[in-house]
Amino acid sequence: MARDPGPAGARRALGRLVEAVLASRGEANGVFDILAVLQAQDGEEVQEAVRACSRLFGALLERGELFVGQLPPEDVVLAGSQGATRKYKVWMRHRYQSCCNRLLELLAHHSFQVKELALETLMKFVQLEGAHPLEKPKWEDNYLFPRELFKSVVRGLLSPEDDSSLLLSHFREYLEYDDIRYHTMQAATDTVARVTDQHLEVSPTFWNNTFSLLSAVSLPPREPDVCNFYVKRAAEPSDKWKVAHLKEHRKAFQAMWLGFLKHKLPLGLYKKVLVIMHDSILPHLAQPTLMIDFLTSAYDVGGAVSLLALNGLFILIHKHNLEYPDFYRKLYGLLEPSIFHVKYRARFFHLVDLFLSSSHLPAYLVAAFAKRLSHLALTAPPEALLMVLPFICNLLRRHPACRVLVHRPSGPELDADPYDPTEADPAKSRALESSLWELQTLQQHYHPEVSRAASAINQALSVPEVSIAPLLELTAYEIFERDLKKKRPEPVPLEFIPPQGLLGRRDSLCTQLFTLS
């Protein structure tokens, strides 16, 4: 093909070729010239070729000029005695296959514009193949979807070498369609299984790309909402189609996440999964209890991972009757000095407040948590203390049996405190035999608000609890800004007569003597 220089010339030349191929089957060899430009090095020329392929093969799919059925080898058909129309359709179907393969390769192109255009073109072909299937239905009302082409698209998005986050953010638009979302879940499950079977060690890039795709999948809340299909059909959706039932979507969603989480993932990815587990994963699973092993294993890891696993465990315990014998013991073990400095402090204390809200908890357990928090409060920053001190007071309000910790006149001396802070079992910590002397110590804190909060135990505790919700996200910056906005009192006069100098009248005399000398 003789091409004019520059993208504009390429556009005109490719346009003429597309019109010629669509106008006459005798010009079919022009397809080779169009496909050749897909191999060009210049990104703008490649984009023009992709647009030309989109026009050409989109029109051929709508016209029904591609072979329908299991595609036979090209050389066998051309050498046979079949009719010219059949040979043309088989030959053009092979060219269409070559075009799709090249578009899949372009998903890894260095130019994002090329990748984005290739993805849009492939999704256009998915839509057209669904409306004009290239396979024969096996029975009446058979649901046909171009699964193989779509699997290849998803496989290209989940690259083990390149970060596909930008391209996946563009693909997220297609997940609003129920059929695309359903087949994405199936294709992602298949891709994860294939990659992990082929490689002993999978790259973190692949896991990050997979998580970006999986976390973008969100199911509709009700069955009637499953009716928005990307592939438009003349007939109404049949009840026989699995894609039309929310129950099948939940099964696919569950298989996708279980297939992903059963593998060894990078630690940072575990944290990302746990952050969305309680509101984006568990509510949509067909059987949420299948996440018990994953969440309990994460809870046993310790540190920030255990903190994040609390949300999911709370849902399983509260709504699905999960029994976890050592739950409170491990929750008690998470109370360390670092808990006031972690990123997820607000979420952690919100959940601890929920777990300790039951009035049926034994007094020794609540006393152990109150004592442990009081002990940690001695070295906590002011912004954490303003949340922890009301938290401890709320525990005493809920459990009157623990008020002995602040109403023990002959409390133990500091060097004879029976509480053992190194004991991992709250039942053996002897917290109920101790007292909250730490709160009395904090009444001498340098920050006036902390001192005022610690002094709450000096009065009778009110029946309604103090809400700690506004204090969970409190930061040192906010406290500082709040202190700056406070109105300062007027300066207090310290002398009746304002001083005229350091030595009063002698200052002027000393100055004269110094000048004369």
Solvent accessible surface area in square Angstrom, and as a share of the most:
residue,aa,sasa,rsa
1,M,83,0.37
2,A,99,0.77
3,R,113,0.41
4,D,56,0.29
5,P,132,0.83
6,G,36,0.35
7,P,48,0.30
8,A,44,0.34
9,G,0,0.00
10,A,1,0.01
11,R,126,0.46
12,R,131,0.48
13,A,4,0.03
14,L,3,0.01
15,G,17,0.16
16,R,136,0.50
17,L,32,0.16
18,V,0,0.00
19,E,103,0.46
20,A,35,0.27
21,V,4,0.02
22,L,34,0.17
23,A,87,0.68
24,S,51,0.33
25,R,107,0.39
26,G,69,0.67
27,E,91,0.41
28,A,11,0.09
29,N,104,0.53
30,G,11,0.10
31,V,0,0.00
32,F,97,0.41
33,D,44,0.23
34,I,0,0.00
35,L,25,0.12
36,A,62,0.48
37,V,4,0.02
38,L,1,0.00
39,Q,105,0.47
40,A,23,0.18
41,Q,163,0.72
42,D,70,0.36
43,G,17,0.16
44,E,94,0.42
45,E,36,0.16
46,V,0,0.00
47,Q,29,0.13
48,E,17,0.08
49,A,0,0.00
50,V,0,0.00
51,R,108,0.39
52,A,5,0.04
53,C,0,0.00
54,S,16,0.10
55,R,118,0.43
56,L,0,0.00
57,F,0,0.00
58,G,3,0.03
59,A,23,0.18
60,L,1,0.00
61,L,3,0.01
62,E,104,0.46
63,R,125,0.46
64,G,38,0.37
65,E,28,0.13
66,L,3,0.01
67,F,25,0.11
68,V,59,0.34
69,G,12,0.12
70,Q,175,0.78
71,L,47,0.23
72,P,30,0.19
73,P,81,0.51
74,E,42,0.19
75,D,100,0.52
76,V,94,0.54
77,V,3,0.01
78,L,78,0.39
79,A,91,0.71
80,G,30,0.29
81,S,118,0.76
82,Q,68,0.30
83,G,48,0.46
84,A,84,0.65
85,T,68,0.40
86,R,95,0.35
87,K,50,0.21
88,Y,23,0.09
89,K,56,0.24
90,V,0,0.00
91,W,32,0.11
92,M,0,0.00
93,R,28,0.10
94,H,37,0.17
95,R,25,0.09
96,Y,5,0.02
97,Q,80,0.35
98,S,48,0.31
99,C,0,0.00
100,C,4,0.02
101,N,72,0.37
102,R,44,0.16
103,L,0,0.00
104,L,39,0.20
105,E,103,0.46
106,L,2,0.01
107,L,10,0.05
108,A,65,0.50
109,H,28,0.12
110,H,159,0.71
111,S,22,0.14
112,F,62,0.26
113,Q,107,0.47
114,V,0,0.00
115,K,33,0.14
116,E,48,0.21
117,L,30,0.15
118,A,0,0.00
119,L,0,0.00
120,E,67,0.30
121,T,5,0.03
122,L,0,0.00
123,M,0,0.00
124,K,73,0.31
125,F,0,0.00
126,V,0,0.00
127,Q,53,0.23
128,L,21,0.10
129,E,21,0.09
130,G,1,0.01
131,A,42,0.33
132,H,72,0.32
133,P,43,0.27
134,L,18,0.09
135,E,79,0.36
136,K,140,0.59
137,P,85,0.54
138,K,169,0.71
139,W,154,0.54
140,E,148,0.66
141,D,81,0.42
142,N,26,0.14
143,Y,25,0.10
144,L,17,0.08
145,F,2,0.01
146,P,12,0.08
147,R,99,0.36
148,E,127,0.57
149,L,21,0.11
150,F,1,0.01
151,K,52,0.22
152,S,28,0.18
153,V,0,0.00
154,V,0,0.00
155,R,73,0.27
156,G,26,0.25
157,L,0,0.00
158,L,2,0.01
159,S,13,0.09
160,P,48,0.30
161,E,134,0.60
162,D,62,0.32
163,D,102,0.53
164,S,10,0.07
165,S,52,0.33
166,L,122,0.61
167,L,5,0.02
168,L,8,0.04
169,S,58,0.37
170,H,29,0.13
171,F,0,0.00
172,R,119,0.44
173,E,101,0.45
174,Y,29,0.11
175,L,9,0.05
176,E,124,0.56
177,Y,63,0.24
178,D,5,0.02
179,D,1,0.01
180,I,0,0.00
181,R,11,0.04
182,Y,13,0.05
183,H,6,0.03
184,T,0,0.00
185,M,0,0.00
186,Q,74,0.33
187,A,1,0.01
188,A,0,0.00
189,T,41,0.24
190,D,46,0.24
191,T,2,0.01
192,V,6,0.03
193,A,50,0.39
194,R,99,0.36
195,V,17,0.09
196,T,28,0.16
197,D,122,0.63
198,Q,124,0.55
199,H,88,0.39
200,L,193,0.96
201,E,159,0.71
202,V,24,0.14
203,S,39,0.25
204,P,82,0.52
205,T,40,0.23
206,F,0,0.00
207,W,11,0.04
208,N,65,0.34
209,N,2,0.01
210,T,0,0.00
211,F,23,0.09
212,S,34,0.22
213,L,3,0.01
214,L,1,0.00
215,S,41,0.26
216,A,15,0.12
217,V,7,0.04
218,S,73,0.47
219,L,8,0.04
220,P,18,0.11
221,P,91,0.57
222,R,145,0.53
223,E,80,0.36
224,P,104,0.65
225,D,51,0.26
226,V,10,0.06
227,C,90,0.54
228,N,67,0.34
229,F,18,0.07
230,Y,20,0.08
231,V,2,0.01
232,K,120,0.51
233,R,68,0.25
234,A,120,0.93
235,A,69,0.53
236,E,147,0.66
237,P,57,0.36
238,S,24,0.16
239,D,123,0.63
240,K,157,0.67
241,W,20,0.07
242,K,126,0.53
243,V,1,0.01
244,A,19,0.15
245,H,60,0.27
246,L,13,0.07
247,K,126,0.53
248,E,31,0.14
249,H,0,0.00
250,R,60,0.22
251,K,102,0.43
252,A,12,0.10
253,F,1,0.00
254,Q,21,0.09
255,A,50,0.39
256,M,4,0.02
257,W,2,0.01
258,L,53,0.27
259,G,16,0.15
260,F,0,0.00
261,L,14,0.07
262,K,154,0.65
263,H,42,0.19
264,K,184,0.78
265,L,10,0.05
266,P,45,0.29
267,L,108,0.54
268,G,43,0.42
269,L,3,0.02
270,Y,53,0.20
271,K,61,0.26
272,K,108,0.46
273,V,0,0.00
274,L,0,0.00
275,V,47,0.27
276,I,37,0.19
277,M,1,0.00
278,H,45,0.20
279,D,83,0.43
280,S,43,0.28
281,I,0,0.00
282,L,3,0.01
283,P,70,0.44
284,H,31,0.14
285,L,7,0.03
286,A,45,0.35
287,Q,99,0.44
288,P,22,0.14
289,T,59,0.34
290,L,81,0.40
291,M,0,0.00
292,I,46,0.24
293,D,110,0.57
294,F,29,0.12
295,L,0,0.00
296,T,26,0.15
297,S,67,0.43
298,A,5,0.04
299,Y,6,0.02
300,D,84,0.43
301,V,94,0.54
302,G,29,0.27
303,G,51,0.49
304,A,29,0.22
305,V,7,0.04
306,S,0,0.00
307,L,5,0.03
308,L,1,0.00
309,A,0,0.00
310,L,0,0.00
311,N,14,0.07
312,G,0,0.00
313,L,0,0.00
314,F,47,0.19
315,I,29,0.15
316,L,0,0.00
317,I,51,0.26
318,H,122,0.54
319,K,139,0.59
320,H,65,0.29
321,N,128,0.66
322,L,26,0.13
323,E,152,0.68
324,Y,34,0.13
325,P,133,0.83
326,D,67,0.35
327,F,7,0.03
328,Y,58,0.22
329,R,116,0.42
330,K,71,0.30
331,L,0,0.00
332,Y,0,0.00
333,G,33,0.31
334,L,22,0.11
335,L,0,0.00
336,E,88,0.39
337,P,81,0.51
338,S,62,0.40
339,I,4,0.02
340,F,6,0.03
341,H,131,0.58
342,V,44,0.25
343,K,175,0.74
344,Y,44,0.17
345,R,27,0.10
346,A,16,0.13
347,R,63,0.23
348,F,1,0.00
349,F,0,0.00
350,H,88,0.39
351,L,3,0.02
352,V,0,0.00
353,D,28,0.15
354,L,67,0.33
355,F,13,0.06
356,L,0,0.00
357,S,58,0.38
358,S,46,0.30
359,S,81,0.52
360,H,169,0.76
361,L,28,0.14
362,P,57,0.36
363,A,29,0.23
364,Y,96,0.37
365,L,12,0.06
366,V,0,0.00
367,A,0,0.00
368,A,0,0.00
369,F,0,0.00
370,A,0,0.00
371,K,0,0.00
372,R,32,0.12
373,L,0,0.00
374,S,0,0.00
375,H,63,0.28
376,L,16,0.08
377,A,0,0.00
378,L,64,0.32
379,T,110,0.64
380,A,11,0.08
381,P,27,0.17
382,P,26,0.17
383,E,25,0.11
384,A,0,0.00
385,L,1,0.00
386,L,14,0.07
387,M,0,0.00
388,V,0,0.00
389,L,2,0.01
390,P,18,0.12
391,F,1,0.00
392,I,0,0.00
393,C,5,0.03
394,N,4,0.02
395,L,1,0.00
396,L,0,0.00
397,R,31,0.11
398,R,41,0.15
399,H,11,0.05
400,P,88,0.55
401,A,67,0.52
402,C,0,0.00
403,R,73,0.27
404,V,54,0.31
405,L,2,0.01
406,V,35,0.20
407,H,122,0.54
408,R,67,0.25
409,P,141,0.88
410,S,100,0.64
411,G,31,0.29
412,P,37,0.23
413,E,124,0.56
414,L,117,0.58
415,D,137,0.71
416,A,65,0.51
417,D,34,0.18
418,P,27,0.17
419,Y,11,0.04
420,D,54,0.28
421,P,52,0.33
422,T,121,0.70
423,E,47,0.21
424,A,58,0.45
425,D,27,0.14
426,P,8,0.05
427,A,57,0.45
428,K,137,0.58
429,S,0,0.00
430,R,129,0.47
431,A,3,0.02
432,L,60,0.30
433,E,87,0.39
434,S,0,0.00
435,S,14,0.09
436,L,5,0.03
437,W,55,0.19
438,E,0,0.00
439,L,1,0.01
440,Q,122,0.54
441,T,70,0.41
442,L,8,0.04
443,Q,29,0.13
444,Q,151,0.67
445,H,39,0.17
446,Y,171,0.65
447,H,17,0.07
448,P,77,0.48
449,E,25,0.11
450,V,0,0.00
451,S,24,0.16
452,R,152,0.55
453,A,25,0.20
454,A,1,0.01
455,S,31,0.20
456,A,38,0.29
457,I,26,0.13
458,N,96,0.49
459,Q,118,0.52
460,A,101,0.78
461,L,28,0.14
462,S,57,0.37
463,V,136,0.78
464,P,99,0.62
465,E,80,0.36
466,V,69,0.40
467,S,74,0.48
468,I,10,0.05
469,A,66,0.51
470,P,101,0.64
471,L,41,0.20
472,L,18,0.09
473,E,126,0.56
474,L,11,0.06
475,T,62,0.36
476,A,56,0.44
477,Y,152,0.58
478,E,82,0.37
479,I,9,0.04
480,F,120,0.50
481,E,52,0.23
482,R,96,0.35
483,D,33,0.17
484,L,107,0.53
485,K,162,0.69
486,K,85,0.36
487,K,197,0.83
488,R,169,0.62
489,P,117,0.74
490,E,145,0.65
491,P,120,0.75
492,V,116,0.67
493,P,116,0.73
494,L,165,0.82
495,E,116,0.52
496,F,200,0.83
497,I,123,0.63
498,P,95,0.59
499,P,99,0.63
500,Q,161,0.72
501,G,30,0.29
502,L,168,0.84
503,L,103,0.51
504,G,34,0.32
505,R,225,0.82
506,R,175,0.64
507,D,43,0.22
508,S,69,0.45
509,L,100,0.50
510,C,65,0.39
511,T,84,0.49
512,Q,109,0.48
513,L,106,0.53
514,F,166,0.69
515,T,104,0.61
516,L,153,0.76
517,S,121,0.78
